[in-house]
Amino acid sequence: MKEAAVSFDTVDLWLGRGASRIHILKQISLRIEPGETVALLGPSGSGKSTLLMAMAGLERADSGSIKIEGVALGTMNEDGLARFRGQRIGIVFQSFHLIPTMTALENVAVPLELSGEADAFARAAAELTAVGLKERLKHYPAELSGGEQQRVALARALAPNPSLLIADEPTGNLDEETGRSVVDLMFALRRERGATLVLVTHDIGLAQKCDRTIKLRSGRIEA
C-alpha cells in the first residue's frame, strides 16, 4: 500500500499542567492520501488547530503515532523535527506571522537561507512573483494589505516546495473577496505542485472546495 501523506494512529494529546491540564485530542486516528485536500471542521475548542499543529510537529502527542510520509514525528528530537518541517511542511497561519522588520522578500528568503538554500533570494523572488507580488518585494508588512501579507505567508510556506501544506483559518483575518482570491491562489499553486493540503476553517464554502471534510467535536473525530 502507498505511504499515507499523513497518518494518525490513536493519538492522545494534553495541553497545560497540573489542575489546568486539558485532554485536547482523544484517540484520533486518520489517514490522508498524497495530493488530497482535506478541511477540518468543528466548533471552537473542538481540537482542530491542535490537530493541525500536531501534524506539523509543533505540538507533541502524549500517546499514539503521527507519521508524515511514513516518518514518525515522535522519534525525532527538536532539531531534527525543525529540519524535517522546513523541508516537507509548509504552514500558513491566520495572523500571517510575518517579521515586521523584514521586507516581503526577506520574510520568504531568510527561512530558505537558514535551511541551506543556496539561491534563497532568487527563489523567494520567484515565489512572490507567483503569488502576484512582483512589485512589492521591498515592502514591509506594515506597508502591505492583509491580503498581500497572506500572499507573502503563502509564498513563504510554498518556497521550500513542501509535500504537505497546512493552513489554519487562512481567510480568518481577510474580507470575503480578498479571502476568496487568496484561497483560489492557494488551491491553484497546490495543484501545480501536487502537494497535500490540510486546512482548518469555519467557512463551509471553503471546506466544500476540498476533496473531503473531517469533523471534530470535543477532541474526537465525529465524521
Secondary structure, DSSP 4 states (H G I P E B T S, - for coil): -PPPSEEEEEEEEEES-GGG-EEEEEEEEEEE-TT-EEEEE--TTSSHHHHHHHHTTSS--SEEEEEETTEEGGGS-HHHHHHHHHHHEEEE-TT----TTS-HHHHHHHHHHHTT-TTHHHHHHHHHHHTT-GGGTT--GGGS-HHHHHHHHHHHHHTT--SEEEEESTTTTS-HHHHHHHHHHHHHHHHHHT-EEEEE-S-HHHHTTSSEEEEEETTEE--
